[in-house]
Amino acid sequence: MLLVGEGDFSFAASFATAFGNASNIVATSLDSQAAANVCLLKDKGCTVIHGVDATTMSQHPSLMHQKFDRIVFNYPHAGFPRTEHDILIKYRTLHKEVVRGFLRNGREMLTRRGEIHVTHKIGEPFSQWGIEELGREVGLVLTEKAAFSVSDYPGYENKRGGEGSSCRSSDTFPAGLSRTFKFAK
């Protein structure tokens, strides 16, 4: 299982704790800073890789020759804009590019029967990202939309992400009504 955009690695830690072993998990983050959960994950056998861009991950030296049964990206995001106008126009396009790039790269990294899971808010303005359409654009088939609740993953804290102190990147955000979009080749 490949977990992308892990931030503080709390989602990976939730899995590792629930299963008692993480030897079949590769958890990645874009940031190179270590998180408190990294030690727990390594102790349970998880491979942790920093500096992985979801939009180019199939070319990352540590991942380029690997195939996965499951590739998971919870709440993909391009960062936070400065103004409401940016949210409505510029950043919607950037968010969609992050998801499209992730799906395109993930497709290359799937086993024959593998799945890509994208967990995403489904209310406005997030529904305008068109997750299902982005999957179709890169040759994936939507197999299921499943309800997602952060509370099902003890210890998981969804984070804002982004660069710089003004974006409050370590803050959690209200997940609200969310779905996991499951895609296959």
Salt bridges, closest charged atoms under 4 A:
GLU97 OE2 - ARG100 NH1 2.31
GLU115 OE1 - ARG70 NE 3.41
GLU115 OE1 - HIS117 NE2 2.75
GLU132 OE2 - LYS145 NZ 3.10
GLU133 OE1 - ARG136 NH2 2.94
GLU137 OE1 - ARG100 NE 2.73
GLU144 OE1 - LYS182 NZ 3.42
GLU157 OE1 - LYS159 NZ 3.34
ASP171 OD2 - ARG168 NE 2.70
